Amino acid sequence: MANIHDVHGNVPAIKKNYKRLLGLGEGVAADEFIMEFEGDSDIRFLVQSTQLPALAREVIESYGPFGVQFNQQGRYKNAQDIPITIKETVKGHAYRFLRDLVANKRYITIKLTAAGESYLDGNRHTAVRLEDCWLELEGVDLSVEDGASLVRPSGTIHANWCSWCDSDSGSMGLSGNI
């Protein structure tokens, strides 16, 4: 005899929650995204991995009598550091682009959105515009023993402002169509 009392199955409740989950729509897959760099559309197809920027405020700590601690939300973190990996081509598209950014001390605008088979242009709730950015690149290993791997330079996007397309003003030129 079982030792757990008052247990019963509730398959109708499980089905109801399943239907609610389906009602929210198709799930977004991590490999379905578009990242564009203002002024260079070739790099769009070479981006292999990146991140949506963090949403955060700085933490302000204060203490009261008897050491009681209270934390509150502080300044909005508008500047972000976002990792990125780009696939290089034999013709050197990625390094041409990156050398130009660094040598000419260029700041660029980057647009990123989650997209997919059902929403090829992305949607405004997962679209972000990264403004006044510059990129830095880590060193890339080359090896005669590694004949099965592609060269994928990785580095960091330093963005000074992140504008989410569904909450920013229309005057910024944002749209769901990235």
Disulfide bonds with the S-S distance in Angstrom:
none
